[in-house]
Amino acid sequence: MARESSRSRSRDRSIDRSTELLERARELIPRAAQTNSKSPAQFVQGVSPTHVERAEGCRVWDVDGNEYIDTVMGLGPNMLGHNYPAVTEAVEDQLGDGTAYSMPHSLQVDVAELIVDTVPCAEMVRFGKNGNDMTALSAKLARAHTGKDVIATQGYHGWPDVFMSAGPLNRGIPDAVGDYTESFEYNDIESLERIFEDHPDDVAAIVTTPVNLSAPEDDFLERVREIADREETLLVFDEILTGYRYALGGAQEYFDVTPDLACFAKGISNGYPLSALAGREDVMRTIEDDDFIFSMTYAGEAASLAAAKACITEQIERGDVHDHIWRQGRAIRDGYNELAEEHGVDHLTECVGMGPRPNATFEDGDGADANLLESLFMQEAHKGGVLFAGSHLPSYSHADEDIEEMLAVYDDAMGVLAEAVESGTVESSLEGKPVGASLREQLGEED
C-alpha cells in the first residue's frame, strides 16, 4: 500500500501531548530526560516530539500518535529492531520465572559462553548494566593488574571520573583525578607516544574506541597494539557502540586487532539493560583478588540476560544481520549525499562514516549557521515522519522500503533547506527553537 507523502502527513500533525509532558518533566527531572542525548535540547522544540509511546521494528510512535522511521534506535541498542520477536519472547518466558535472585541464574553462564565464543579477546566475562560500568571497571582493573596509574584515553567513554577528569565536563571531579588521565587523538599515533614519554613506565591502559566516524588510517589500531605490548600496557577497546554491530565479534573482529579487554553494551541485548567486560583470563582474574571489588545487585538480572542470549543467538543463526546493517547504512549515507548534491547543498551538509554508523554533518556557509541548517533539516524530517538526529544506527528491521521512504522524506527536507539557503530565510523558516536551546528558551521563557 502506498504511503502518503511526508508533506501531506505533516499538515495533520500535532505534538500537544509532547508539549504538556515536557512542561511537567522540566519541573521534576533535571534536563527533562534521563539521557543527555535524548533531552529536548537535542531537538527542535515546538516541532520535534519529546516523548514516545511505543515502538515496533524500525518505527516509533510519539505520545500524540505520530509515526516515525527511527534512525537512532534508542542510541543503538535496538540493533535487531524494536520489540524484536525472538528477544521479546525470551524475556516474556523468563519473566514468569522471576528476574532477580539470591544466587546466580544459569543464564549468566550461557551468555558468558556466547560472548567467549564470539568475541576474539574474550576468555572471561563480567556483567553490569550500563556502558559506564564497564569502562570504569576497565580502567580500575587495568590499574590493579599492572600496578600503574595513568590511563591514556581517546574518545567518549561515558561519565566516570577517570575519563571526564581530563576534559571540559569535569565539574565535580577533584583536580588530582585528572593528573592520572591523559588524552590522545584518534589516528594520531604521535599524540599517544607523547603520553608514554611524559609518563614512563606508569601507563596502565590505552582506552580507545576502535573506530569513530573515520576509519583507522596507516595501521593505527595495529600500531596502538604494538605500543601496548612494548610498554606492557593493557589495550582496552570501548565497543559499547561497535560491539556486535560492525561484525559478530565487534570492531576487533572486523579490523582484526585483538585488545586485552573490551567493553560491550548496546549490541548484546537489543534494548534491555546489560553490559559486559570481556578479556584475557589473567587480567579478568584480578577481580578475584581479596583487595579488589566490583559488585552490582542487578548485574545478573535474568530478563536482560535472557534478552542477550536471544539477541546473540539470533545474530549467529540468521547469519546476515551484520551484512544487512552495513548495506542499509551505506544506502542511507550514499542516498543522503546524492540528494545533497542534487539540491545544490552538498557544500553545506554531508553524510559521513562507515555503514553501521553514518552521520549527517552540517557546515557554516552561504550566510547560514551550521546549527540552524541542521535544525531546519531536522524540523522537516520530523514533520515528514523520520526521527532524524544526525547519527544513523541502522537495524536489522530497516527494510529496503523503509530506507526508500526515509530518503523520500530527506528529499523533501533537502528541498526546503535549499530554498531557505537561497532566499536567506533559514532562521525564519524554523517553526520552533533550534537544537541546543535551553529548556526555558524552548518553552518561551527567558533563560
Secondary structure by P-SEA (a helix, b strand, c coil): cccccaaaaaaaccaaaaaaaaaaaaacccccccccccccccccccccccccccccccccccccccccccccccccccccccccaaaaaaaaaaaaaccccccccaaaaaaaaaaaacccccccccccccaaaaaaaaaaaaaaaaccccccccccccccccccccccccccccccccccbbbbbcccaaaaaaaaaaccccccccccccccccccccaaaaaaaaaaaaacbbbbbccccccccccccccccccccccccccccccccccccccccccccccccccccccbbbbbccccccaaaaaaaaaaaaaaaaccaaaaaaaaaaaaaaaaaaaaaaacccccccccccccbbbbbbbbcccccaaaaaaaaaaaaaaacccccccccccccccaaaaaaaaaaaaaaaaaaaaaaaacccccccccccccccccccccccc
